[in-house]
Amino acid sequence: MPLYFFDIFDGTQLLRDEEGSDLPDLKAARDDAVALLPDLIKSRLPEDEHRRLVVTVRDESGAAILQASLSLDVTFIS
């Protein structure tokens, strides 16, 4: 099974995946990257009004092969 690495960037800090995950194919890696985003954004609620998280998937050679992102904007209305 191919090994995929999931690096996370929250706008200020890059968390590099050094262990990787064995997954059957690129579609499974895509699905995992997308599934990570909602939980990540909840755990990193913005202190300001905007937050964008990016998950970059790398293959075994270290090449970036896929990127998924999620943005959260908070607007106070009063």
N, C-alpha and C positions, 0 to 999 in steps of 0.2 A: 504494500500500500504506500502511496506517496506521502511524504511528510510536508505539511504546510505550517507556516509561521504567521501569527497574527499580531502585528504591531499596532499599538493604539496611540493616537495623538489627540490630545484634548485642547489644543490651541497654545499650550505653553510647555507641556511635558510629553516626551516620547517614551512610551514603555515598550521596549523591544522584547519580543518573545524569543527566548533562547532555547526552549524545549521543543516546541512544535507539536503538531497533532497528526497522527496517522489517519488519513481519510481516504475513501475510495476514489474520489475524483474531484475535479475543479468545481462541479456543481455543489457537492457537499461542503467544500471550503467556502463557497459563496453563501450557502445557506447558514453556515456557522457564523460568518462575518456579519451578516444581516441580523441574526438572532442576538448577537452580542450587544448591538447598539442600544436598544431600549433599556436594558439593565445598566449599561455603562452610564447613560445619560441620567438615569435616576440616582445613581451613586455619586455623580458629579454635578449636582444641580448648580446652576450658575449663580455666582455672587453678583454678577452684573446682569444685564438684560439679554445677553446672547451667549450661546454655547454651541460649538460645532465639534463633533467627535468624528474622527476618521480612523477606520480600521484598514490597514494595508496588509494584504496577504502576500507572502513570499513563498516561492517554491524551494526545493531542497538546495538549489544552487545559490539561493539568496536573492534571486531576481524578483522584483515586485511584479505580480501578475494580475492583481485585482485590488480595487479600492472601493469601500463602501463608506458612506458618511450619513450623519443625521444632525440636523440643526434644531435648536430650541430657542425660541424668541419669547421673552416675557415683556408684556406691555402693561403698565399700570394705567388704569382709566379712572379718572375721578373728576 
